[in-house]
Amino acid sequence: MSPRQAAELAHQLRPVIGDERVLAALASIPRERFVPADQRDRAYANVALPIGSGQTISQPLVVARMLEALKLTPTDRVLDVGTGSGYHAALLSLLVDHVFTIERHRQLSVDAERAIRDLGIDNVTFVVGDGWDGLPSAAPFDAINVAAATGDAEPFALERQLADGGRLVAPVGSKQQHLLLTRRSGDRLIRRQLEAVQFVPLVRGTTE
């Protein structure tokens, strides 16, 4: 683990991230555990990095902004769509009561679970499945984090899995993407556009 580098990353993001719990999580999770060996010298750079299977580990600033936008509390149950490296789920695990994380690539899910378990984290449930469908069997969720772009389609199936007061953040758009924050209030869904981002697409189906 590189506690100094993780702490430095959190310090670098402090001018633009106001949630102290998110910053503390960033300072606690060793990002190098979630990147391939040939990328570890860049683990704490504020950039996205390839992790295999055509996927990436997102830029730390974008990860932090998504976590901040969700306004997470320690009692929340959260769905993480697009496990990828597992870094996002690891951070979520320090901020909420339980994380359900779903990934279409079985090997990525296996590798992410190993990395997270090696850190002694035990409040994350791993699922191999189609992220577009979410996880109805465990719904409703207090928050849903989507780490892949839904294109021009809003993630209606995921929005239906929000608890009253629940929040969802997802990258939407095709050529030009932005974060979309959705909050459920009773039967109403209140959507707000946030900043521009760039994510790999949320693909339907699963792979072995």
Protein Blocks (a to p, Z undefined) as FASTA:
>chain_A
ZZklmmmmmmmmmmmmcblklmmmmmmpcfklmccfklmmmmmpccdddebjhiacddfk
lmmmmmmmnopafkbccddehjknommmmmmmmmmmbdcdddfblklmmmmmmmmmmnop
akbccddddfklopmklmccfbdcdfbdehjadcfklmmmpcehiacdddedjklccddd
dddehjbccdddddddddddddedjdZZ
